[in-house]
Amino acid sequence: MKLLKCHCGKIEAEINIKNLGKILRCNCSICKRKGAIMTLVKNEDFNITKGKDQITLYKFHTKIANHYFCKSCGVYTHHNPRSNPAMTGVNLGCIDEIDTFELNNVTVNDGKNHPLDKN
């Protein structure tokens, strides 16, 4: 179990995760601006334990993906990707015991050329 916290500590979540699995960054328009390193877990393995009322939702473009931020400090904590809404993308920078600058094998997800944007 890992504990996720936003910067100001108003939001906390428990993540049922043993190993990080695939570690990724995304080059879509919002992720490149966030600069976060993420991993994905099943929605049932992600549980907000504190501060649900402090979370704000941002949607854009197709309005399918849900991007969540702290209302107070502005930190991106997690999201549900449009390619797989049954998963939660977790900002690994919000887990104190993980130093994202020491992570190896960070895959770049090509969200800029998302397959759902193709006609």
N, C-alpha and C positions, 0 to 999 in steps of 0.2 A: 504494500500500500504506500502510495506517495501522497504528499500534501502539496497542493497548488495554492499559492497566495498571490493576490495582486500586490502592487507596490505599497499601498497604504494599509493593507491587511483587512480591509472591509469585506473582501470576498475570499472565501476558502472553499476548496473542493478536495474530496478524496478520490484518488485514481487507483483502481485495482489493476496494477501493472507489475509484472515480475521483471521483465526486461523491456527495453525500449523498442525493440523491433525496428521497423523502418524509420529512420530519422530523415526529415526532409525540410527543405525550404521551397517556397513557391514563387514563381515570377509573375503571377497575375497582378493586376493593377493595385489591389489592396495589399496583398502579401509583400510585394516588393517594397511598399512604403512602410509596412510594419517591421520588416526585417527579422521576423521571428523564425526560430528553429522549432519544429513541431514533430510530434508523433501522433498516430491515430489509435484510439481505443474504441471499443464498442460503447454505444450510449449507456448501456446498463453498467459499465465499468467506470462511469464518471458520475459523481454525486456532489452537488453543491451542498455544503454543510453550513455555510455562513454567508449572509449577505445577498440572498436572492433579490432583495429589493434594491441592491446597489448595482445590479447588472443592467446595462443598456444594450439593446439589440440594434445592429446596423445591417441593412440589406441594400443591395444595389443590383443593377443590370437585370438578371432574370428573376430576382427576388426569391431564389430557392435556397441559396446558402445563408446561414445565420452566423453573423460575426458578433461576438460578445465582448464588451469592454466594461471596465469599472467606471461608474459615474463620477467618482471622486478623483482618482489619480489618472484615469484615461488608459490604463494598461489593457492590452488585448490579452484575455485569459484563455479563450477557447472559441471554437467554431464548429458548425456542422456543414461539411462541404456539399456542394450541389451534386457532385459525382457520386456521393454515398452518404445521404443524410442519416443513415443508421449508425454512423461513426461520429466521434467527437475528435476534432483536432485540438491538441493540447499544446499550449505555449510552454516549452521546456524551460524557458527563462523564468517562469513563475514557480519553479520547483527549486527551493533553496539548495538542496543537496546535489543538484546537477549544474556543472559549469559548462555552459554551451560552447565556450571557447576551447574546451578540451575534447569535444565530440569529434569523432572521425566518421568517415563514410556518410556524410550528409548528402543525400540525393536531392537534386533540383527537380521539382515537379513542374512541368510545362503548362501551368494554368493560363499563361498568356495565349496559348493556342489550344484552348479547351475544346474537346471533341463535341460538346453540346453547342458550341458556337458555329459549327460548320453547317452549311446548308446542303 
